[in-house]
Structures are given as C-alpha cells and as structure tokens.
Amino acid sequence: MSPYEPLIGAVVFLVFSGLVLLFSSKKIRTKFPPVFRKLSAAQKLRRAIGLAVEDGSRIHVSLGNSSMIDPANASALAGLSTLSRIGQLASTSDLPPMCTSGSGDLQILSQDVLRGSASDTHTLSQFDPVLARMTGVTPFSYALGAIESSQDSGTSAYVLMGDFGPEAGLLLDGAENQGAYKLAGSNSLIAQSIFFAVADDTLIGEEMFAMPAYLGSQAVHQASLRVQDILRFLIVLILLGAVVSSLAGWL
C-alpha cells in the first residue's frame, strides 16, 4: 500500500463531508434546488403510501436478517432511513407502518426509528413498540414470522430493503397472496434475482441507497446524492484527461 493512500482517503472524506454540509444548508437548497432523474419505484411507493393513508391500511417494511456487525448491513441502514420517511408520510393513517427483521439490533433500531417518526409528527399516542418485531433468528423462520405478522394487519404494501437470501421468495409470495404492492432492493445477488421475478419494482444498486432522498427525507440525503454526482463528474474528467495525456505522449 502506498504511504499516500491514507492521506488521499482522508482528503476525499473531508471534501465529501464538506460538500454534503454545504449542499445541506437551507440557503444553497433554496438557491440551487436539487434535480434528480425520475425513479419510477419512488413515485409508485409514494402512491402506495398515499393509498394506505386513504384506505386505512398499513405499510410493511422488512429489513432482512443481517446484524449491525455484518458488512452487508448497509442495505438495512438504507431501509431504516426509508422506514423513517414512510413513518412520517403515513403518520395520518389509521394503521402506522410496521417493521420486521431477523436480528435483535435491527429490531431495536427500527423501534427507535418508529418512535422518532411518531414524535416528529406528534402521533406518539399511536406508537406501538410491538410494530417493530424480530420475527425469527434464522432466515426462513424470520421470513415465515414476517408473513404471519402481516396476515391480519391490513397490509397494502411491502418494502423489502436489506440483506436477504432465498427466503425472500417466501416473503414476496406472502405479499402476493395478500394482493399487496411489492418494492424490493438488496445487496444480495440471490435476492435480486428473486426480486426481478416476483416484485412489482426492484431497486438496482445505488437506487436503494437513494430512496430516502427521493422520498424527501432529511436534506443530508439529497445533498449526498448531489455530491456523488459531482465526484462522478470529476472522476470522468480525470479519466478522460489521463487518456488524452497518454495519447498525446504527455504521460
């Protein structure tokens, strides 16, 4: 490893963090509002949330069975951010959203997220800690428990975001039997293949991590997407510059 790599990493981190803070400021957001490409899955999820509020049904968010010490937990963290925004958007529904997971730490975090959403929307009277559940400690027991939890809960939409395996097929089959809308995204290739076959909409790659921003979550989510686009543009310029320099014999 080059002795300069830690320094380069630190510089990139500081620049990224500084730009996120800059674009998160109200002045910048007002003067230069963010513009993103259309994401049909986000639009359909917003519609599903609106319909849930109108007909008094529930949104079920499932976070998979990875734990916080698992490298695959980044997708579940994106799911938690999405859960927070869903809780805010569905705050006027008769049935608040519920969340299922396959690990104790995610169950605690999801419970805290639901409580925070209820506090932000002044609906703590409707908050029920039982709506955040660990339904099983193994992949298939978690999937069966999640299906059982939503059987009589008036669920109209499922959002699967996290680390899943073959058990994702059981979850989606249970949602299909209830006639619910199904949006899914995962870091797992196995789960992605199942989602393509069964889910109504599948989030690919960074779309899963961008979902909170598309739902209008905290300003920092939208700012991070803007900074990512800037960094991509800079990387493209650097690569093109390197190619031109190589062809011109400057390198």
N, C-alpha and C positions, 0 to 999 in steps of 0.2 A: 504494500500500500504506500502510495506517495505521501511524504510528510505534509504536503499541501492540501490533501483531501479533507482533513478535519477543518482546516481554515476555510476552504471553499464551501463546505457544508454549512458552516456557521454563518458565512456571508449570505448564502442563499436563504437560510432560515430567517435571518434578520431582515433581509429585503422583503421576503414574502410576508412576514409578520407586519412590517411597517406599512406595506401597501394595503394589507387587509384592514388595518386600523384606519388608514387614510380613506379608503372607499366605504368604510362603515360609518363615517361621520355624516351627520344629517345634512350639512352644507353641501358636501360632494354629491350625496344621493339626490338632493333636490336639484342641483345644477346640472348634474350628469346622471340621469336615472339609468339603471341597468337595462340592457336589452339582450334577451336570450332567444335562442332558437325555440320554436314551438316543440313541446313534448306532449304528444297526444295522451300518453299514460297519465300525466299530471292533470290534464284537463278532464279526463274521464274519472279520475279519483276525486277531483273537486265536485264533479257532478254527482258521484256516488255519495259523497258526504252530504251534499245538499238534499238529495233524495232521502237519506237516512234521517236528517233533521225534520223533513216534511212529514214522513210517514211514521216517525217514532221508532225506527229500527236502529240497529247497532253496527258499528264498525269493529271488526275483529283484527287486531294486529298480532302477528305471530313472529317471534324473533329467533327461532331456531334453538339449537341446544349447545352452542359454544359458550365457554365461560370467559370471564374477563382476562384470564391469563393465557387464553388461546390466541395465537396470531391471527386467526380467522374472525376475531370478534369485531373488526372494523365495520363489517356489514351490519352487525347487530346494533352498533352505536348509531349508524345512519338510521336504522329502524327506530331507535329510541327518539331521535330528533324528529322523525316523521310522526311518531306517536304523539309527541308533544304538540305538534301543529294540528294534528287531527283532533286532539282533545280540545284545542281552542276553537276550531271551526265547528265542532259538533257540540259545543257547550250548551246550546239551547235545545238539544234533542232530549226526549224523554228517557232515552237509554244511552248513557255515556259509553265511550269506546271501552273495550276490554282488551287485555294483552295476555298472551300465553308464551311461555318459554320453557326450556328444558334445563335450566341451571338456576341455582339459588341466587347468585349475584345479579343475573338479569332480572329475576323476579323482584328483587329489592329495588333495583334501579327503575324498572317500569312502574312500580308502585309509587316511587317518588316522583316520576315524571307525570303520572296521572294526578297526583296530589298537587303538583305545581301548576298544571294546566287548570285545575279546578280553582286554585287560589287566584290565578291571573284573571279568570273570567267570573270570579265571585260566585262560584257554584259549589262551594265546599259542602253544602248541605246534600248534594247529590253524590259526593265522592264516596265510593265503597272500596276499601282496600282489597276486598276479595276479587275485584275485577282484574287485578294483576296476579296471575297464577303460574306456578311451576307445575305443569301437568304430568311430568314424568322425568325420570333420571336417565333413561336410555332413549335413543332416537325414536323407536317405534312406540314405546309407552308414552312418550311426550306427544307424538302425533295423535295417538288414539285418545289421550286425555284432552287434547286441544279440540278434537272433533266433538267429544262428549260435552265439553264445556259450552259449546256454541249451539247445541242441538235445540235447546228451549230458550235461547237468549234473544231471539228476534234478529239474528244477524243477517244483514243485507249485503255486506261487502267484506271480503277478506284481503288483508295486506300482508304478504309474506316477505320479510326482509331480514336476512340473517344467514347463518351457516346451516345448510340443510344437506341431507343425503337422499337416499331412495325413499325415505319416509315422507318426503314432500309430495309424492304421488297420493298417499293416503289423505293428507291434508286437503289437497285440491279436489280429490274425489268427494270428500265430505262436503266441501263448499259447493261442488257441482250438484250434489243431491239436494242441497237447500236452494238452488237457483240463485246463488249469490254471485256478485261481481268479484273477480279474482285478479289482483295485481301482485306480481311476484318479482323478486330480484335476489340474487345470491352471489357470493364469491365462488361457489362450488360449481364445477362444470357438470357434475351429475345432476344437480338440482336445476341448472339452467336448461339442460336438455329436457327435463320433465316439464319445466315451466313453459317451454316453447310448444309442447304438445298439448297441454291442458289449460294453462292460464289464459285469461282474456287478454292481458297485457303483460309483457315481460320487460324488465329493466335490464339494459345491457351495459356492463362496465360502469363508467362514471355516472350514468343516469341514476343509478341507485343512490349514490352519494350526493347527487344534485337535487334529489326530490324535495328535501326540506326547503331549499331555496325557491324551487318552483311553486311550492305551496305558500310562499310568502312568509317564511319563518323569520328568525332574527336577521338583522342587517348583516351580521358577520357571515352568514351562509351565502348570501348573494355576493358579498364582497370577495369571498374566497373564490367563487366561480370567475369573477372578473379578473382577479389576479392570475388564476390559472390560464386564462385566455391570453393575458399579456405575456406570461412566461413561455407559453407555447409559441407565440409570435416571435419572441426573442430567440428561442431555440431554432426555429425555422430560418431566421435571418443568419444566425451563426453558422448553421449547416450550409446554407447557400453561399455564404461568404467563404467558407472553407473550400467548397467545390470550385468556386470561381478562382480563388487563390491558387489551388492545385493545378487547374487547367492553364492558368497564366504563368505558372512556373515560379510563383512567389513563395511557395512552400516546398 
